[in-house]
Amino acid sequence: MKTILNQQDADSFYEQLLDAHQGLDERQSALLNARLILLLANHLGDAKVLHECVEAARQMPAP
């Protein structure tokens, strides 16, 4: 699992995520997030890494 920034243009990706959620209600936004997570997980495909990512996300402190 990579925990150090590994994107060439992270700011543009973050902006794209924000734009994708514009105009969506809370339910639609949650569904978009769920679909995106499943697509990215499928693309990654490594069960061990996915497990590590889920555990790391659960342990991150709340803002």
Backbone as CSV, one residue per row, in Angstrom:
resi,resn,N_x,N_y,N_z,CA_x,CA_y,CA_z,C_x,C_y,C_z
1,MET,0.849,-1.175,0.000,0.000,0.000,0.000,0.894,1.238,0.000
2,LYS,0.603,2.142,-0.879,1.357,3.395,-0.967,0.689,4.434,-0.077
3,THR,1.438,5.026,0.827,0.880,6.055,1.709,1.477,7.430,1.435
4,ILE,2.465,7.487,0.591,3.068,8.763,0.194,2.426,9.185,-1.126
5,LEU,2.178,10.485,-1.276,1.525,11.006,-2.476,2.140,10.389,-3.728
6,ASN,1.279,9.819,-4.564,1.733,9.088,-5.745,0.987,9.554,-6.993
7,GLN,0.557,10.803,-7.009,-0.162,11.339,-8.158,0.631,12.490,-8.749
8,GLN,0.650,12.550,-10.061,1.381,13.620,-10.725,0.697,14.964,-10.554
9,ASP,-0.621,14.959,-10.491,-1.371,16.212,-10.374,-2.533,16.016,-9.402
10,ALA,-2.203,15.861,-8.129,-3.204,15.578,-7.097,-4.242,16.694,-6.992
11,ASP,-3.832,17.933,-7.160,-4.772,19.051,-7.052,-5.860,18.977,-8.121
12,SER,-5.488,18.618,-9.334,-6.481,18.502,-10.406,-7.450,17.363,-10.138
13,PHE,-6.940,16.247,-9.607,-7.812,15.127,-9.281,-8.780,15.522,-8.177
14,TYR,-8.305,16.207,-7.145,-9.168,16.655,-6.057,-10.250,17.588,-6.595
15,GLU,-9.873,18.497,-7.476,-10.844,19.414,-8.077,-11.875,18.645,-8.897
16,GLN,-11.436,17.618,-9.615,-12.349,16.785,-10.400,-13.349,16.076,-9.483
17,LEU,-12.878,15.585,-8.338,-13.768,14.947,-7.367,-14.815,15.931,-6.851
18,LEU,-14.375,17.122,-6.493,-15.308,18.140,-6.009,-16.345,18.477,-7.077
19,ASP,-15.886,18.651,-8.301,-16.795,18.972,-9.408,-17.806,17.854,-9.635
20,ALA,-17.387,16.606,-9.486,-18.274,15.462,-9.710,-19.419,15.446,-8.707
21,HIS,-19.207,16.017,-7.527,-20.223,16.026,-6.477,-21.147,17.240,-6.545
22,GLN,-20.803,18.217,-7.367,-21.639,19.422,-7.459,-23.041,19.081,-7.926
23,GLY,-24.020,19.617,-7.241,-25.410,19.437,-7.612,-26.030,18.137,-7.122
24,LEU,-25.246,17.300,-6.448,-25.773,16.030,-5.936,-26.257,16.212,-4.502
25,ASP,-27.318,15.507,-4.151,-27.726,15.520,-2.755,-26.844,14.520,-1.984
26,GLU,-27.063,14.412,-0.684,-26.209,13.568,0.156,-26.230,12.107,-0.296
27,ARG,-27.391,11.604,-0.638,-27.517,10.208,-1.073,-26.789,9.988,-2.393
28,GLN,-26.991,10.879,-3.353,-26.336,10.758,-4.647,-24.816,10.850,-4.504
29,SER,-24.364,11.729,-3.622,-22.939,11.883,-3.373,-22.346,10.606,-2.777
30,ALA,-23.063,10.006,-1.826,-22.595,8.750,-1.226,-22.541,7.633,-2.266
31,LEU,-23.537,7.592,-3.162,-23.538,6.584,-4.223,-22.378,6.795,-5.195
32,LEU,-22.093,8.038,-5.525,-20.946,8.333,-6.389,-19.660,7.841,-5.734
33,ASN,-19.491,8.136,-4.443,-18.298,7.676,-3.726,-18.211,6.157,-3.731
34,ALA,-19.323,5.481,-3.475,-19.328,4.015,-3.445,-18.960,3.440,-4.809
35,ARG,-19.539,3.987,-5.874,-19.217,3.492,-7.218,-17.750,3.725,-7.549
36,LEU,-17.236,4.888,-7.186,-15.833,5.196,-7.452,-14.913,4.242,-6.690
37,ILE,-15.229,3.983,-5.427,-14.426,3.056,-4.622,-14.419,1.673,-5.266
38,LEU,-15.588,1.194,-5.693,-15.655,-0.135,-6.300,-14.900,-0.197,-7.624
39,LEU,-14.989,0.847,-8.425,-14.240,0.881,-9.687,-12.729,0.876,-9.441
40,LEU,-12.288,1.696,-8.487,-10.852,1.755,-8.190,-10.360,0.445,-7.578
41,ALA,-11.178,-0.162,-6.710,-10.810,-1.446,-6.109,-10.700,-2.525,-7.180
42,ASN,-11.631,-2.521,-8.112,-11.577,-3.485,-9.203,-10.332,-3.270,-10.057
43,HIS,-10.000,-2.022,-10.303,-8.814,-1.706,-11.104,-7.547,-2.173,-10.389
44,LEU,-7.489,-1.938,-9.099,-6.334,-2.365,-8.317,-6.255,-3.886,-8.262
45,GLY,-7.342,-4.514,-7.839,-7.458,-5.953,-7.909,-6.674,-6.777,-6.900
46,ASP,-5.838,-6.183,-6.099,-5.011,-6.917,-5.142,-5.712,-6.955,-3.785
47,ALA,-6.225,-8.137,-3.404,-7.018,-8.262,-2.182,-6.238,-7.857,-0.939
48,LYS,-4.960,-8.189,-0.882,-4.146,-7.851,0.291,-4.005,-6.332,0.421
49,VAL,-3.729,-5.662,-0.663,-3.579,-4.208,-0.642,-4.916,-3.550,-0.317
50,LEU,-5.999,-4.066,-0.885,-7.314,-3.508,-0.578,-7.630,-3.637,0.907
51,HIS,-7.311,-4.784,1.491,-7.524,-4.988,2.923,-6.708,-3.972,3.733
52,GLU,-5.448,-3.779,3.359,-4.586,-2.809,4.049,-5.161,-1.399,3.940
53,CYS,-5.687,-1.063,2.782,-6.258,0.276,2.574,-7.501,0.481,3.434
54,VAL,-8.369,-0.519,3.504,-9.568,-0.419,4.322,-9.185,-0.229,5.779
55,GLU,-8.234,-1.022,6.256,-7.807,-0.909,7.651,-7.161,0.453,7.929
56,ALA,-6.340,0.935,7.005,-5.699,2.246,7.181,-6.739,3.358,7.214
57,ALA,-7.743,3.274,6.357,-8.793,4.295,6.320,-9.602,4.285,7.617
58,ARG,-9.852,3.095,8.172,-10.607,2.991,9.427,-9.840,3.603,10.587
59,GLN,-8.513,3.563,10.523,-7.699,4.032,11.637,-7.330,5.509,11.540
60,MET,-7.637,6.137,10.426,-7.334,7.562,10.272,-8.212,8.369,11.227
61,PRO,-7.630,9.375,11.870,-8.424,10.192,12.790,-9.479,11.009,12.048
62,ALA,-10.604,11.202,12.694,-11.674,12.018,12.119,-11.243,13.482,12.130
63,PRO,-11.669,14.240,11.110,-11.303,15.669,11.074,-11.968,16.459,12.178
